[in-house]
Amino acid sequence: MRSAPGLAGAAVPCGFAWVAGESGMVAAVRRHLLDRGQEPDRVQFTGYWRLGGPL
């Protein structure tokens, strides 16, 4: 799994976060949000494809 270096200084959204895209990136962004205090039930995420191959 990759990290989310572009989010290092980003603020955690208040309210709801919806993340969709490449599955590794989505997992990294979700982990980043949760590690910084975003409530798990306030994050919706979907991985649509996997880098280098199908899901």
DRENTIVEX-57718 format. One record per residue (C-alpha): residue number from 1; residue in three letters; x, y, z. Coordinates in pm, whole numbers, padded with zeros to 5 digits. Each point is the difference from the previous one (the first is absolute). Layout:
+-----+-----+--------+--------+--------+
!   k !   r !      x !      y !      z !
+-----+-----+--------+--------+--------+
! NUM ! ALA !      X !      Y !      Z !
...
+-----+-----+--------+--------+--------+
This chain:
+-----+-----+--------+--------+--------+
!   k !   r !      x !      y !      z !
+-----+-----+--------+--------+--------+
!   1 ! MET !  00000 !  00000 !  00000 !
!   2 ! ARG !  00123 !  00346 ! -00082 !
!   3 ! SER !  00004 !  00301 !  00227 !
!   4 ! ALA ! -00171 !  00330 ! -00073 !
!   5 ! PRO !  00294 !  00247 !  00000 !
!   6 ! GLY ! -00199 !  00273 ! -00176 !
!   7 ! LEU ! -00234 !  00014 !  00299 !
!   8 ! ALA !  00267 !  00046 !  00267 !
!   9 ! GLY ! -00100 !  00360 !  00077 !
!  10 ! ALA ! -00365 ! -00021 ! -00099 !
!  11 ! ALA ! -00270 !  00071 !  00255 !
!  12 ! VAL ! -00250 ! -00271 !  00086 !
!  13 ! PRO ! -00338 !  00086 ! -00149 !
!  14 ! CYS ! -00276 !  00078 !  00240 !
!  15 ! GLY ! -00312 ! -00188 ! -00083 !
!  16 ! PHE !  00018 ! -00275 ! -00260 !
!  17 ! ALA !  00284 ! -00119 ! -00227 !
!  18 ! TRP ! -00066 ! -00193 ! -00321 !
!  19 ! VAL !  00304 ! -00151 ! -00174 !
!  20 ! ALA !  00003 ! -00197 ! -00326 !
!  21 ! GLY !  00275 ! -00106 ! -00239 !
!  22 ! GLU !  00284 ! -00253 ! -00023 !
!  23 ! SER ! -00039 ! -00247 !  00287 !
!  24 ! GLY !  00346 !  00048 !  00157 !
!  25 ! MET ! -00035 !  00377 ! -00003 !
!  26 ! VAL ! -00349 ! -00016 !  00146 !
!  27 ! ALA !  00115 ! -00225 !  00285 !
!  28 ! ALA !  00293 !  00235 !  00075 !
!  29 ! VAL ! -00226 !  00307 !  00004 !
!  30 ! ARG ! -00253 ! -00174 !  00224 !
!  31 ! ARG !  00276 ! -00106 !  00243 !
!  32 ! HIS !  00136 !  00357 ! -00002 !
!  33 ! LEU ! -00342 !  00141 !  00089 !
!  34 ! LEU ! -00062 ! -00252 !  00277 !
!  35 ! ASP !  00349 !  00046 !  00146 !
!  36 ! ARG ! -00073 !  00372 !  00031 !
!  37 ! GLY ! -00330 ! -00036 !  00180 !
!  38 ! GLN ! -00265 ! -00026 ! -00270 !
!  39 ! GLU ! -00287 ! -00216 !  00126 !
!  40 ! PRO ! -00009 ! -00337 ! -00186 !
!  41 ! ASP ! -00373 !  00026 ! -00063 !
!  42 ! ARG !  00059 !  00338 ! -00170 !
!  43 ! VAL !  00232 ! -00138 ! -00272 !
!  44 ! GLN ! -00137 ! -00170 ! -00312 !
!  45 ! PHE !  00260 ! -00154 ! -00228 !
!  46 ! THR !  00000 ! -00203 ! -00321 !
!  47 ! GLY !  00291 ! -00148 ! -00193 !
!  48 ! TYR ! -00099 ! -00021 ! -00366 !
!  49 ! TRP !  00318 ! -00157 ! -00137 !
!  50 ! ARG !  00339 ! -00133 !  00110 !
!  51 ! LEU !  00322 !  00139 ! -00142 !
!  52 ! GLY !  00145 ! -00264 ! -00232 !
!  53 ! GLY ! -00309 ! -00217 ! -00027 !
!  54 ! PRO ! -00368 ! -00055 !  00064 !
!  55 ! LEU ! -00162 ! -00007 !  00342 !
+-----+-----+--------+--------+--------+
